[in-house]
Amino acid sequence: MAKFSFCMLGSLEIWLYSIISVLVVSSISLIGLITLALSDKTLDRILFLMVAFSVGALLGDAFIHILPEAQEEINSTLIVGLFVLIGILLFFVVEKVIHWRHCHHQTTKTHPHPYAMMNMIGDSFHNFLDGMIIGASYMVSIPIGIATTIAVILHEIPQEIGDFGVLLHGGFSKKKALLMNFLTALTAILGAVIVLLIGNKVEMFSLYILPITAGGFIYIAASDLIPEMHKETKISRSLLQLLMILLGVGVMALMLFFE
């Protein structure tokens, strides 16, 4: 009976730490609150830079973090490559459906641009994975879970800044962008709960979600956001865009030192 009580206590502790951790990680999506103090005119001036930063963050995340981890865990270049392609094609199909649904509507705050919707879907996948990773790490030990949570927090800050900028650029109001960004972040809770309920049985599922997510990020950055950036033709602003892309990639590379 004492052993049973100890196991129950340990299990409850893991659940408590996991749920608190994913809630903290999810709250980072509200980083866009700082923009509420900015006027719409000022925000419009920096929005193109936030989109460029998002491109760098998405590509940096895919190529520096997600794909190397997928390759290490799956240990098959062919399988990883195929699942990246599946991710690209999956997001292509999803965007087609979104276009068909919105094709008769002009982009407004009530009918945002399809790439904003795409970014929300990709971010939901990513946050879902973060939740699974956090939950799984706490199942190993509490210290490892805390360390993993800190790494995810540092990793999420630049990504959420970029994601918020994409939603604003795609037609969302500041308040709606905050709300939608937070709702997509809450998928981390679902990921953690699934891992804690099912445990090691979902390990292979989470592994194959990695390259699919990478494919989605690559698709969003290359197919949706970069073409939007090409609408800017001034040399000075184009150079600023390039610098922000490099900054996004650089920040993601810097995160390796905290993992």
Number of C-alpha atoms within 10 A of each C-alpha: 6 7 8 9 10 11 12 12 12 14 14 12 13 21 19 12 18 28 19 12 26 29 16 14 26 25 16 20 26 19 16 21 14 8 16 12 8 11 9 12 8 10 17 13 10 11 17 22 22 24 29 28 28 28 33 28 33 30 24 25 23 25 19 18 19 20 22 16 16 22 18 11 14 17 12 11 13 11 15 24 16 14 20 26 18 17 24 23 16 16 24 17 12 16 18 14 13 16 15 10 11 15 12 8 12 11 15 12 15 12 14 20 24 22 22 23 19 22 27 21 17 24 23 20 23 26 24 24 23 26 31 27 22 31 31 26 22 26 20 11 11 16 11 15 22 17 16 21 26 18 17 22 19 18 23 22 16 22 25 23 20 24 26 31 27 28 26 24 22 24 19 23 17 19 14 15 26 21 15 18 26 20 16 21 29 21 23 28 25 18 24 27 20 17 22 21 12 10 15 12 11 15 14 11 10 17 17 17 20 28 29 30 27 30 28 30 31 24 25 24 22 15 14 19 21 14 11 17 17 11 9 13 9 10 9 9 13 18 11 15 23 17 16 22 24 18 20 26 23 15 21 26 17 13 18 12 8 12 14
